[in-house]
Amino acid sequence: MSALPDTDALRVLVGALRAELVSHQQSLRSRFEEDGNSRRILLARARAVDGALRRLWAAVGMPRDAALVAVGGYGRGELYPASDVDVLFLLPEHAPEGVDARLEQLVGLLWDVGLDIGHSVRSVEQCVDEAARDITVETTLLEARLLAGSTRLFRSLRDTLAEHRDPRAFFKAKRLEQDERHQRYQETPYSLEPNCKESPGGLRDLQVIQWIARASQLGSSWNELAGRGLITQEEARQLARVERFMRDTRVRLHLIARRREDRLIFDHQEAVAAASGCRATPTRRASEVFMQQYYRSAKTITQLNTILLQNISAALFPSDNAATQPINERFQSSRELLDVVDEQVFEREPSALIECFTLLQRHGELKGMTARTLRALWRARRLIDARFRRDPRNRALFLSLFQQTRGLVHEIRRMNQYGILGRYLPAFGRIVGQMQHDLFHVYTVDQHILQVMRNVRRFTMAEHAHEYPLLSRLITGFERRWLLYLSALFHDIAKGRGGDHSQLGMRDARTFCRQHGLSSEDAQLVVFLVEHHLSMSSVAQKQDLTDPDVIRDFARIVRTERRLTALYILTHADIRGTSPKVWNAWRGKLLEDLYFATLRQLQGDGAGATCSSGRQEEARQLLRYFGLRDGVENAFWSRLDTVYFMRHDADEIAWHTRMLYFQPDAATAVVRARPNQVGDGLQVMVYAPDQIDLFVRLCGFFGRLGYSIADAKIHTTTDGHALDSFVLLDPNGHLNSRDMIALIETGLVERLQQQSVPEQPIAGRLSREVKHFPITPTVVIKPDERKQHHIMHVTAADRPGLLYSVASVLAAHHIKLHTAKITTLGERAEDVFLVSGAELDSSSTLIRLEQELLDQLAVS
């Protein structure tokens, strides 16, 4: 081979190509803004990059028997504005000496030009071996396109790959790959920030079909698939339309973000909506209008993906289970799928629109519906009208869905996917694709409801019993558990109407129960659960569960053990169905504590559940277990009042006592930490001479370490010591508990010995979600029923240092903090404090305090 080319000449060429590509990208942006033709911009950018690669390939003097090959999306001739450029350097089996140096130089030049290159270097044999081992490699090579170099070598690659390709194996592998990808995105296209490429209903679902069709030689376009009878001409037009929508969306995302960005995050939704021509309405933002269009397109893609994959499967596996077996006069089994006997079944017998889903529940051997059944179902959905909904048979069929032992969640999801559920329950149809901007739900309303139903179902399954032992035990003994599913379906059905969705949903549920003939007892349970589905979480997270009045008041709401158990199950499922970030073990412990305290109250043991003597006796037993002799606790406990024993459980009391019984008069701070006994994080105890800014110092210290405070119990002994207990959570999961325990126990003591100004936690910025959907902070301070303390409710956007800001204002006004209930719902903080102080008794000073708190909470 000749010597490497002159570097000065290459530098000039790289500069020219870089300028050309930048100019070309700018012109493509302008053209797209004018005509909105995304297909043109993809092809034009690919052609521009083709030219640059060919010139550099020639400039470095690559050997004639090597080839430069575009693969993946670039191989299709489509290149999104910020996508990687995937290429294969195809070498002959015995590459000439010196080719490695030229390849290294070429790759460097490609990066210098400004292209994000993804490259591989292989021979034909290596390509075949890699494709056999890795389905992603086989897929990228499926769309290989020669850019420069040896045509003979490229044809050898293409022909050899075709010889070794097994269309059946390829189909199975891509189907499994799609299933795994869908699971990563929780099986739903309806997250509030979907990925327009990878999420279910995104571009990848369309590409999977195209890859399988090409590998199977069934066609390379939607029209060709229609010509083979795999889809109808109308479906081909639908596919082209939704593909164009998703392609336009991805192009706009890349142009707006000025980088590769495939997620429709809140930061970009308004801009994408505006670029797409969406306009705000009196009740909805432009982004909400656009996102509803997105969800409808994603829904169409998932429907047609199912139909096409079934039809391609029938073409590739014609002899597998081809015989049909009758089920009844309307349906039959074909290839383990439910099939209509003819496509006019639903027109002749509209009740079959619901019957088909009950059949799937009863016949576990059926894995779904045939493509022609799905088509007929979709076409006939409009037969579900007011008359259909009044028909007693249809009402009985719909109710029977909930009473089956299996398959409810799958079939309700399928009914929603094909528009049946929203037609039968118009109230549900109104919340399909409706976004929730409360910053802790990550799904649309309809998908959240389905997630909650799924969670209730999981509590009944033996394979999940290790995750939810108490819930599994409770639901196993719950009679007519199908009422819980029905309550889950209605609990958020009235979202977005204005007004209290619990009250509006309760009315919908009552009407449904009356129309569907539920007994008075069952109807009352469903109506109660819908009306009060937020009550248990509110009490558990915002009120003092050691207060007997709180438990008695909640017991008056639930009234019976059956209602309590049902509400506990639904509440647990509801919180878990909002977002992975919202649920934690500490929140579960609060719900469990409230459940058992209320259960004891309902069973007539309310006093024993909370009395201090009962707690003391239980704590003494724990102390004896640890080997402490009788009476060692007396000196320490004599400094504690009834309130302390009411607010701490026996385990906490025993832990505090073991750490302090021998030093109740400690003149310096005593700090102990241990792993949280009910989940992640740490429990920290601080015992120190009381001071007005102690809580501020503690908040600052924990905040600088990176912890968030999940719970705080503030107590002052009779001799003036502060005994404060905290539950600390690591929101980012980066802190090593064992190391942090030692740091807290030594570092906090040193910090408290210093008389310096309290140290502020590291400042944090508001999340991007809050920036786009801001929360107006509120502060409400009211006296409690006994007029001894005040209860302060604070709602604000969560951020690092939030609790420190609140505590600083309280300390400045000499407000004493007794307890803090810290609740974080996604990006929203809802905290409740029990406080006392002279300034709370004066209207003027109280108003000043509230205003200062609001000023602090409003800081971004």
C-alpha positions in Angstrom: 0.0 0.0 0.0 1.1 3.6 -0.6 2.1 5.9 2.1 -0.4 7.7 4.3 -1.9 10.8 2.7 -0.6 14.3 3.5 -2.1 15.6 6.8 -2.2 19.2 5.7 -4.4 18.3 2.7 -6.6 16.2 5.0 -6.9 19.1 7.4 -8.1 21.4 4.7 -10.6 18.7 3.5 -12.0 18.1 7.0 -12.5 21.9 7.5 -14.4 22.2 4.2 -16.5 19.1 4.9 -17.3 20.3 8.4 -18.5 23.7 7.1 -20.5 22.0 4.4 -22.3 19.7 6.8 -23.1 22.6 9.2 -24.5 24.7 6.4 -26.5 21.8 5.1 -27.9 21.1 8.5 -29.0 24.7 8.9 -30.6 24.7 5.4 -32.5 21.4 6.3 -33.8 23.0 9.5 -35.1 26.0 7.6 -36.7 23.8 4.9 -38.3 21.6 7.5 -39.7 24.6 9.3 -41.2 25.7 6.0 -42.7 22.5 4.6 -42.7 20.1 7.6 -41.5 17.2 5.3 -39.6 15.0 7.7 -38.9 12.3 5.2 -37.1 14.7 3.0 -34.8 15.9 5.8 -33.9 12.3 6.7 -33.0 11.4 3.1 -31.2 14.7 2.5 -29.0 14.5 5.6 -28.1 10.8 4.7 -27.1 11.9 1.2 -24.9 14.8 2.6 -23.2 12.4 5.0 -22.8 9.8 2.2 -20.8 12.4 0.2 -18.6 13.3 3.1 -17.8 9.7 4.0 -17.0 8.8 0.4 -14.6 11.8 0.0 -12.7 10.9 3.2 -12.6 7.2 2.3 -10.9 8.1 -1.0 -8.7 10.7 0.7 -7.1 8.3 3.1 -6.5 5.8 0.3 -8.4 2.8 1.5 -7.6 -0.4 -0.5 -9.9 -1.3 -3.4 -10.9 -4.7 -2.0 -12.3 -3.1 1.2 -15.8 -1.6 1.5 -17.5 1.2 3.4 -21.0 0.1 4.4 -23.8 2.1 6.0 -25.8 0.0 8.5 -28.8 0.4 10.8 -31.1 3.4 10.2 -28.3 5.1 8.2 -28.3 2.0 6.0 -32.0 2.6 5.3 -31.0 6.0 4.0 -32.6 7.8 6.9 -30.5 10.0 9.2 -32.2 12.0 11.9 -30.7 15.5 12.7 -28.7 14.3 15.7 -28.5 10.5 15.2 -25.3 8.5 15.2 -23.8 7.5 11.9 -23.4 3.7 12.0 -20.9 2.3 9.5 -19.2 -1.0 8.9 -15.6 -1.2 7.6 -15.8 -4.4 5.6 -12.4 -6.0 5.0 -11.3 -9.0 2.9 -10.3 -12.1 4.7 -6.7 -11.3 4.4 -6.5 -7.5 4.7 -3.3 -5.8 3.3 -0.7 -4.6 5.8 -1.2 -1.1 6.9 -4.9 -1.0 6.6 -5.3 -0.6 10.4 -3.4 2.7 10.4 -5.6 4.0 7.6 -8.8 2.9 9.4 -7.6 4.6 12.6 -6.9 7.8 10.7 -10.3 7.6 8.9 -12.2 7.3 12.2 -10.4 10.3 13.6 -11.2 12.3 10.5 -14.9 11.4 10.7 -15.1 12.6 14.3 -13.2 15.8 13.3 -15.8 16.4 10.6 -18.4 16.5 13.4 -20.1 13.2 12.9 -21.0 10.9 15.8 -19.7 7.7 14.4 -20.6 4.2 15.5 -18.3 1.8 13.7 -17.2 -1.8 13.5 -14.4 -3.5 11.5 -15.2 -7.0 10.3 -14.7 -9.5 7.5 -17.7 -11.2 5.9 -17.1 -14.4 8.0 -16.9 -12.3 11.2 -20.2 -10.5 10.2 -21.9 -13.8 9.8 -20.6 -15.1 13.1 -21.6 -12.0 15.0 -25.1 -11.9 13.4 -25.6 -15.5 14.5 -24.7 -14.6 18.1 -26.4 -11.2 18.4 -29.8 -10.4 16.9 -29.0 -6.6 17.0 -26.0 -7.2 14.7 -28.1 -9.2 12.3 -30.7 -6.5 12.3 -28.3 -3.6 11.6 -26.7 -5.7 8.7 -30.2 -6.4 7.3 -30.3 -2.8 6.1 -26.7 -2.6 4.9 -26.0 -0.2 2.0 -22.7 0.2 0.1 -21.2 3.6 0.3 -17.8 3.1 -1.2 -15.2 0.4 -2.1 -15.6 -3.2 -3.4 -19.0 -4.0 -4.8 -17.9 -7.7 -5.0 -17.1 -7.8 -1.3 -20.4 -6.1 -0.4 -22.4 -8.5 -2.5 -20.6 -11.4 -0.9 -21.7 -10.0 2.5 -25.3 -9.6 1.4 -25.6 -13.0 -0.2 -23.8 -14.9 2.6 -26.0 -13.2 5.2 -29.1 -14.2 3.2 -28.0 -17.8 3.0 -27.5 -18.0 6.8 -30.7 -16.1 7.7 -33.5 -18.1 9.3 -36.7 -16.0 9.0 -38.5 -18.0 11.6 -35.7 -17.7 14.2 -35.4 -14.0 13.3 -39.1 -13.5 13.9 -39.0 -15.2 17.3 -35.9 -13.3 18.4 -37.4 -9.9 17.4 -40.7 -10.7 19.1 -38.9 -11.6 22.3 -36.8 -8.4 22.0 -39.9 -6.3 21.6 -41.5 -8.0 24.6 -38.5 -7.2 26.7 -38.4 -3.6 25.5 -42.1 -3.1 26.3 -41.5 -4.5 29.8 -38.7 -1.9 30.3 -41.3 0.8 29.6 -44.0 -0.8 31.9 -45.9 -2.2 28.9 -47.5 1.2 28.2 -47.1 4.0 25.7 -48.9 6.3 28.1 -46.2 7.6 30.4 -46.2 11.4 30.7 -42.7 11.6 29.1 -42.7 8.8 26.5 -39.8 7.9 24.3 -41.0 8.3 20.8 -38.5 5.8 19.5 -38.3 3.0 22.1 -41.6 3.2 24.1 -44.5 0.9 23.2 -46.3 2.5 20.3 -43.1 4.3 19.2 -41.1 4.1 16.0 -39.3 1.0 17.0 -42.6 -1.0 17.0 -42.9 0.0 13.3 -39.3 -0.9 12.5 -39.7 -4.3 14.1 -42.4 -5.1 11.6 -40.3 -3.8 8.7 -37.3 -5.8 9.7 -39.2 -9.0 10.1 -41.0 -8.5 6.8 -37.7 -7.8 5.0 -35.9 -10.8 6.6 -38.9 -13.0 5.6 -39.0 -11.4 2.0 -42.6 -10.4 2.6 -42.1 -6.8 1.5 -40.3 -3.6 2.2 -43.1 -1.1 2.4 -46.6 -0.9 3.9 -48.1 -1.1 0.4 -46.2 -4.3 -0.3 -47.5 -5.9 2.9 -51.0 -4.9 1.9 -50.5 -6.4 -1.5 -49.7 -9.7 0.1 -52.8 -9.5 2.2 -51.0 -9.1 5.5 -52.9 -5.8 6.2 -55.7 -4.0 4.5 -55.1 -0.9 2.3 -56.8 1.2 5.0 -54.3 -0.2 7.6 -51.4 0.5 5.2 -52.6 4.2 5.0 -53.0 4.3 8.8 -49.4 2.9 9.3 -48.0 5.5 6.9 -49.9 8.3 8.7 -48.7 7.3 12.2 -45.2 6.7 11.0 -45.1 10.2 9.6 -46.4 11.6 12.9 -43.7 9.8 14.9 -41.0 10.7 12.4 -42.0 14.3 12.5 -42.0 14.3 16.3 -38.5 12.8 16.5 -37.1 15.2 14.0 -38.6 18.2 15.9 -37.2 16.8 19.2 -33.7 16.6 17.7 -33.9 20.1 16.3 -35.3 21.7 19.4 -32.9 19.9 21.8 -30.0 20.4 19.4 -28.8 16.9 20.3 -30.1 13.4 20.2 -33.2 13.4 22.3 -36.0 10.9 21.8 -37.9 11.5 25.0 -40.8 13.9 25.0 -39.8 15.4 28.3 -41.7 18.3 29.8 -38.9 20.7 28.8 -39.7 20.1 25.1 -43.4 19.3 25.0 -44.6 22.9 24.5 -42.0 23.6 21.9 -42.8 20.4 20.0 -46.5 21.2 20.2 -46.0 24.7 18.8 -43.8 23.4 16.0 -46.5 20.8 15.2 -49.1 23.5 14.9 -51.0 22.7 18.1 -52.7 25.6 19.9 -53.9 25.9 23.4 -57.6 25.7 24.2 -59.5 27.5 27.0 -59.0 24.3 29.2 -55.8 22.7 27.9 -52.3 23.7 27.1 -50.9 23.2 23.6 -48.7 20.5 24.9 -51.7 18.6 26.3 -53.4 18.8 22.9 -50.3 17.5 21.2 -49.7 14.7 23.7 -53.2 13.4 23.2 -52.5 13.2 19.5 -49.3 11.4 20.4 -51.1 8.9 22.6 -53.7 8.2 19.9 -50.9 7.6 17.3 -49.1 5.3 19.7 -52.3 3.4 20.4 -52.8 2.9 16.6 -49.3 1.6 16.3 -49.7 -0.9 19.1 -52.9 -2.2 17.5 -51.5 -2.6 14.0 -48.2 -4.0 15.4 -50.3 -6.8 17.0 -52.3 -7.5 13.9 -49.2 -7.5 11.6 -47.1 -9.7 13.8 -50.0 -12.2 14.0 -50.4 -12.3 10.3 -46.7 -12.6 9.6 -46.5 -15.4 12.2 -49.3 -17.2 10.3 -47.3 -16.8 7.1 -44.1 -18.1 8.6 -45.5 -20.9 10.6 -48.4 -22.2 8.5 -48.6 -25.7 9.8 -48.5 -25.0 13.6 -51.8 -25.6 15.2 -53.7 -24.6 12.0 -56.8 -26.5 12.8 -59.7 -24.6 14.3 -61.8 -25.8 17.2 -65.3 -24.4 17.9 -65.9 -22.7 21.2 -69.5 -21.7 20.6 -71.6 -20.5 17.6 -69.8 -17.2 17.5 -66.1 -18.0 18.3 -63.5 -20.7 17.6 -59.9 -21.4 18.6 -57.3 -21.0 15.8 -53.6 -21.3 16.5 -54.2 -20.8 20.2 -56.0 -17.5 19.4 -59.7 -16.5 19.7 -61.2 -16.3 16.3 -64.6 -15.1 15.1 -66.4 -17.7 12.9 -66.9 -14.8 10.4 -66.3 -11.1 10.5 -70.0 -10.2 10.8 -70.3 -11.8 14.2 -70.4 -8.5 16.1 -72.9 -6.9 13.8 -75.3 -9.9 14.3 -74.7 -10.3 18.0 -73.4 -7.0 19.6 -73.1 -8.7 23.0 -70.2 -10.6 21.6 -68.2 -7.4 21.9 -67.9 -8.1 25.6 -68.3 -11.9 25.4 -65.0 -12.3 23.5 -63.1 -10.9 26.5 -64.8 -13.2 29.0 -63.9 -16.2 26.7 -60.2 -15.2 26.9 -60.5 -15.2 30.7 -62.1 -18.7 30.8 -59.9 -20.3 28.2 -56.3 -20.1 29.5 -55.0 -21.8 26.5 -55.9 -18.8 24.3 -53.0 -16.3 24.0 -55.0 -13.5 22.3 -57.2 -12.7 19.4 -56.6 -13.4 15.7 -55.9 -10.4 13.5 -59.3 -10.6 11.8 -61.1 -10.7 15.2 -59.2 -7.6 16.3 -60.1 -5.8 13.0 -63.8 -6.8 13.4 -63.7 -5.7 17.0 -62.3 -2.3 16.1 -64.8 -1.7 13.4 -67.8 -2.8 15.5 -66.9 -0.8 18.6 -69.4 2.0 17.7 -72.2 -0.5 18.2 -71.7 0.1 21.9 -74.2 2.9 22.5 -76.7 3.8 25.1 -79.0 1.0 24.1 -76.2 -1.5 24.3 -75.3 -0.2 27.7 -78.9 -0.7 29.0 -79.1 -4.3 27.8 -79.2 -6.5 31.0 -77.2 -9.2 29.2 -74.4 -6.8 28.4 -74.3 -5.5 31.9 -74.1 -9.1 33.3 -71.3 -9.9 30.8 -69.3 -6.8 31.8 -69.7 -7.5 35.5 -68.6 -11.1 35.0 -65.3 -9.9 33.7 -64.4 -8.8 37.3 -65.7 -12.0 38.8 -63.4 -14.4 36.9 -60.4 -15.9 38.6 -57.9 -15.0 36.0 -57.1 -12.6 33.1 -59.0 -9.5 34.3 -56.1 -7.0 34.0 -55.0 -8.4 30.6 -58.6 -8.1 29.2 -59.3 -4.7 30.7 -56.1 -3.5 29.1 -57.2 -5.1 25.8 -60.6 -3.5 26.0 -59.0 -0.1 26.6 -56.6 -0.6 23.7 -59.4 -1.3 21.2 -61.7 1.3 22.4 -64.3 -1.0 24.0 -63.9 0.0 27.6 -64.3 3.7 26.9 -67.4 3.0 24.8 -69.0 1.0 27.5 -68.0 3.4 30.3 -68.1 6.9 28.7 -66.7 8.3 31.9 -63.6 6.2 31.4 -63.4 7.2 27.7 -63.0 10.8 28.8 -59.9 10.1 30.8 -58.1 8.0 28.1 -54.8 9.8 27.3 -55.5 12.5 29.9 -52.3 13.8 31.4 -51.8 14.4 35.1 -49.6 17.4 36.1 -49.5 16.7 39.8 -45.8 15.8 39.6 -46.1 12.3 41.2 -48.2 10.4 38.7 -46.1 9.4 35.7 -48.9 7.9 33.7 -52.0 9.2 32.1 -55.2 8.8 34.2 -56.4 5.7 32.4 -53.0 4.0 32.6 -52.7 4.8 36.3 -56.1 3.2 36.9 -55.0 0.0 35.0 -51.7 0.0 37.1 -53.7 0.1 40.3 -55.9 -2.8 39.1 -52.7 -4.7 38.2 -51.3 -4.1 41.7 -54.5 -5.4 43.4 -54.3 -8.5 41.2 -50.6 -9.0 42.2 -51.6 -9.2 45.8 -53.6 -12.3 45.0 -50.7 -14.1 43.2 -48.6 -16.6 45.1 -45.4 -15.6 43.2 -45.7 -12.1 44.7 -46.5 -13.1 48.2 -42.9 -12.6 49.3 -43.2 -8.9 48.2 -46.5 -8.2 50.0 -47.0 -10.8 52.7 -49.5 -8.9 54.8 -51.5 -7.7 51.7 -51.5 -11.3 50.3 -52.8 -12.6 53.5 -55.5 -10.0 53.8 -56.7 -10.3 50.2 -56.8 -14.1 50.3 -59.4 -14.0 53.1 -61.4 -11.1 51.5 -64.7 -12.3 50.2 -65.8 -11.1 46.8 -62.4 -9.5 46.1 -63.7 -8.5 42.6 -65.3 -5.5 44.3 -61.7 -4.2 44.9 -61.0 -4.3 41.2 -64.3 -2.5 40.5 -63.4 0.2 43.0 -59.9 0.6 41.4 -61.6 1.1 38.1 -63.7 4.0 39.4 -61.3 5.6 41.9 -59.9 8.2 39.6 -62.5 8.1 36.8 -63.7 11.6 37.4 -60.3 13.3 37.2 -60.2 16.4 35.1 -63.9 17.3 35.3 -63.3 20.0 37.9 -64.4 19.7 41.5 -63.6 16.9 43.9 -62.9 13.8 41.7 -63.5 11.5 44.7 -67.1 12.8 45.1 -67.8 12.8 41.4 -66.4 9.4 41.0 -68.4 8.2 43.9 -71.6 9.2 42.1 -70.4 7.4 38.9 -69.7 4.3 41.0 -73.1 4.4 42.7 -74.9 4.7 39.4 -72.9 1.8 38.0 -73.7 -0.4 41.0 -77.4 0.3 40.8 -77.5 -0.3 37.0 -75.6 -3.6 37.3 -77.6 -5.0 40.1 -75.0 -5.1 42.9 -76.4 -5.9 46.3 -76.7 -3.0 48.8 -73.8 -4.2 50.8 -71.5 -4.6 47.8 -72.5 -1.3 46.3 -71.9 0.5 49.6 -68.4 -0.9 49.8 -67.5 0.2 46.3 -69.0 3.7 46.8 -67.1 4.0 50.1 -63.8 3.0 48.6 -64.1 5.5 45.7 -65.2 8.3 48.0 -62.4 7.7 50.5 -59.6 6.3 48.4 -57.4 9.2 49.5 -58.3 9.3 53.2 -56.0 6.6 54.5 -52.9 7.9 52.8 -53.7 11.4 54.0 -54.2 10.3 57.6 -51.1 8.1 57.6 -48.8 10.7 56.1 -50.1 13.9 57.6 -51.5 13.1 61.0 -50.0 11.9 64.3 -50.7 8.2 64.4 -49.9 8.0 68.1 -52.8 10.4 68.9 -55.8 8.3 70.1 -58.2 10.9 68.7 -56.7 10.5 65.2 -57.2 6.7 65.3 -60.7 7.1 66.7 -61.7 9.6 64.0 -60.4 7.4 61.2 -62.2 4.4 62.7 -65.4 6.4 62.6 -64.8 6.9 58.8 -64.2 3.2 58.0 -66.7 1.8 60.6 -66.0 -1.9 59.8 -63.0 -4.2 59.6 -64.0 -5.2 56.0 -64.0 -1.6 54.9 -60.7 -1.0 56.7 -59.1 -4.0 55.0 -60.4 -3.0 51.6 -59.3 0.6 51.9 -55.8 -0.5 53.0 -55.5 -2.8 50.0 -56.7 -0.1 47.6 -54.5 2.6 49.1 -51.4 0.5 48.9 -52.2 -0.4 45.2 -53.0 3.3 44.4 -49.7 4.7 45.8 -47.6 2.0 44.1 -49.4 2.8 40.8 -48.4 6.5 40.7 -44.6 6.4 40.2 -41.7 4.2 41.3 -40.3 7.3 43.1 -43.4 7.8 45.3 -43.5 4.5 47.1 -41.0 3.6 49.8 -40.9 1.3 52.8 -41.4 4.1 55.2 -44.7 5.1 53.6 -45.7 1.4 53.7 -44.9 1.3 57.4 -47.1 4.4 58.1 -50.0 2.7 56.3 -49.5 -0.6 58.2 -49.3 1.2 61.5 -52.6 3.0 60.8 -54.2 -0.2 59.7 -53.4 -2.1 62.8 -54.1 0.8 65.2 -57.5 1.2 63.6 -58.2 -2.5 63.6 -57.6 -2.6 67.3 -59.9 0.4 67.8 -62.6 -1.3 65.8 -62.1 -4.5 67.9 -62.6 -2.5 71.1 -59.0 -2.3 72.1 -58.4 1.3 71.1 -57.1 2.4 74.5 -54.7 -0.5 74.8 -53.3 0.3 71.3 -51.9 3.6 72.3 -51.6 3.8 76.1 -48.1 4.6 77.4 -48.1 1.7 79.9 -48.6 -0.8 77.1 -45.7 0.7 75.2 -43.5 0.7 78.3 -44.1 -2.9 79.1 -43.3 -4.0 75.5 -40.1 -1.9 75.6 -39.1 -3.5 78.9 -39.4 -6.9 77.4 -37.1 -5.8 74.6 -34.6 -4.5 77.1 -34.6 -7.8 79.0 -34.0 -9.5 75.6 -30.9 -7.4 75.2 -29.7 -8.5 78.7 -30.4 -5.3 80.7 -31.5 -6.0 84.2 -34.8 -4.9 85.7 -35.0 -1.2 86.7 -32.1 0.2 84.6 -34.5 2.2 82.6 -36.1 4.0 85.6 -33.7 6.9 85.9 -34.0 7.7 82.2 -37.7 7.2 81.9 -38.4 9.4 84.9 -37.4 12.3 82.6 -40.0 11.3 79.9 -43.7 12.2 79.9 -46.7 10.3 78.5 -46.5 12.1 75.2 -43.1 10.6 74.5 -44.4 7.0 75.1 -47.4 7.8 72.9 -45.3 9.0 70.0 -42.6 6.3 69.9 -43.1 2.6 69.4 -41.7 0.0 71.7 -38.7 -0.7 69.5 -37.7 3.0 69.4 -38.2 3.4 73.2 -36.0 0.3 73.8 -33.3 1.6 71.4 -33.2 5.1 73.0 -33.1 3.5 76.5 -30.2 1.2 75.6 -28.2 4.1 74.3 -29.0 6.6 77.2 -29.9 4.7 80.4 -26.4 5.1 81.8 -26.0 8.7 80.7 -29.3 10.5 81.3 -27.5 13.7 82.5 -25.2 13.9 79.5 -23.8 17.4 79.2 -22.7 16.9 75.6 -24.7 15.6 72.6 -25.2 11.9 72.2 -25.8 10.8 68.6 -26.6 7.3 67.5 -27.6 5.9 64.1 -28.7 2.6 62.8 -30.2 1.1 59.6 -33.9 1.9 59.2 -35.8 -1.0 60.7 -38.6 -0.7 58.1 -36.8 -0.2 54.8 -34.0 1.8 53.3 -32.2 4.7 54.9 -31.2 5.4 58.5 -32.7 6.1 61.9 -30.9 8.7 63.9 -31.3 9.7 67.6 -30.0 13.0 68.9 -29.9 13.6 72.7 -28.5 17.0 73.7 -29.2 20.0 75.9 -32.0 21.8 74.2 -31.5 25.0 72.2 -33.8 27.1 70.0 -31.9 26.4 66.7 -31.1 22.7 67.3 -33.6 21.5 64.7 -32.2 24.0 62.2 -28.6 22.7 62.8 -29.7 19.1 62.4 -31.6 19.8 59.1 -28.5 21.6 57.8 -26.2 18.8 58.7 -28.3 16.0 57.2 -29.0 18.1 54.1 -25.3 18.6 53.5 -24.7 14.9 53.7 -27.3 14.4 50.9 -30.1 12.9 53.0 -33.8 13.9 52.9 -35.8 13.7 56.2 -38.7 11.3 55.9 -39.9 11.7 59.5 -39.0 13.7 62.6 -40.1 13.4 66.2 -39.0 16.2 68.5 -39.3 15.8 72.2 -38.0 17.7 75.2 -37.4 15.9 78.5 -38.5 17.3 81.9 -34.9 18.4 82.6 -34.4 20.3 79.4 -32.8 17.8 77.1 -33.9 17.5 73.5 -34.5 13.9 72.4 -35.0 14.0 68.6 -35.6 11.1 66.3 -35.2 11.1 62.5 -35.7 8.8 59.6 -33.3 9.7 56.8 -33.6 8.6 53.2 -31.0 8.7 50.5 -33.0 10.0 47.5 -30.2 9.2 45.0 -29.1 5.8 46.5 -25.4 6.9 46.5 -24.6 6.8 50.2 -23.1 3.8 52.0 -25.1 3.3 55.2 -22.3 1.7 57.2 -19.9 4.5 56.4 -22.5 7.2 57.0 -23.5 5.8 60.4 -19.9 6.5 61.7 -19.8 9.9 60.0 -23.1 11.0 61.5 -22.3 9.7 65.0 -18.9 11.5 65.2 -19.4 14.5 62.9 -22.8 15.6 64.3 -21.5 15.6 67.8 -18.5 17.8 66.8 -20.9 20.1 64.9 -23.2 20.5 67.8 -20.3 21.4 70.2 -19.5 24.4 68.0 -21.4 27.6 68.7 -21.3 28.8 65.1 -24.2 29.8 62.9 -26.2 26.7 61.6 -24.7 25.4 58.5 -26.9 25.5 55.4 -27.3 22.4 53.3 -26.0 22.5 49.8 -28.4 24.5 47.6 -30.4 22.6 45.1 -32.3 23.6 42.1 -35.9 22.9 41.3 -36.5 19.9 39.1 -37.3 20.5 35.5 -40.8 19.0 36.1 -41.5 21.8 38.7 -40.2 24.4 36.3 -42.8 23.5 33.7 -45.7 22.7 36.1 -45.0 25.0 39.1 -46.5 24.5 42.5 -47.9 27.5 44.3 -46.6 27.2 47.9 -49.2 27.3 50.7 -48.8 27.7 54.5 -51.8 27.1 56.8 -51.4 27.4 60.6 -54.3 26.6 62.8 -54.7 25.7 66.5 -55.4 22.1 67.4 -58.6 21.1 69.1 -57.1 21.4 72.6 -55.8 24.9 71.9 -52.4 23.8 73.3 -50.4 23.6 70.0 -50.8 24.7 66.4 -50.7 22.5 63.3 -48.8 23.9 60.4 -49.5 22.5 56.9 -46.9 23.4 54.2 -47.2 22.5 50.5 -44.4 23.4 48.1 -42.2 22.1 45.3 -39.7 19.8 46.9 -36.0 20.7 46.7 -32.8 20.1 48.8 -32.8 22.3 51.8 -36.6 22.9 51.9 -37.0 21.6 55.5 -34.0 23.7 56.6 -35.6 26.8 55.2 -38.8 26.2 57.1 -36.9 25.4 60.3 -34.8 28.6 60.0 -37.9 30.8 59.9 -39.5 28.9 62.9 -36.3 29.3 64.9 -36.1 33.0 64.1 -39.6 33.5 65.6 -38.8 31.3 68.6 -41.4 28.7 67.5 -40.9 25.3 69.1 -41.2 22.3 66.9 -42.7 19.2 68.5 -43.2 16.8 65.5 -42.8 16.9 61.8 -44.6 14.6 59.3 -42.6 14.8 56.0 -44.4 13.7 52.9 -42.8 13.8 49.5 -45.1 12.9 46.5 -42.8 12.9 43.5 -41.8 16.5 43.2 -44.4 17.8 45.7 -43.7 18.2 49.4 -46.7 18.1 51.7 -45.4 18.5 55.3 -47.3 18.8 58.6 -45.7 20.3 61.7 -46.9 20.4 65.3 -45.6 23.7 66.8 -46.0 26.1 69.7 -44.9 29.6 70.5 -46.1 33.0 71.7 -46.1 34.5 68.2 -48.7 32.0 67.1 -51.3 33.6 69.4 -51.2 37.0 67.8 -52.9 37.6 64.4 -50.3 40.2 63.3 -47.2 38.1 64.1 -48.9 34.9 62.7 -49.5 36.7 59.4 -45.8 37.9 59.4 -44.6 34.3 60.1 -46.8 32.8 57.3 -45.5 35.5 54.8 -41.8 34.8 55.7 -42.4 31.1 55.2 -44.1 31.7 51.8 -41.1 33.8 50.8 -38.7 31.0 51.7 -40.8 28.4 49.9 -41.0 30.5 46.7 -37.2 30.7 46.3 -36.2 28.7 43.2 
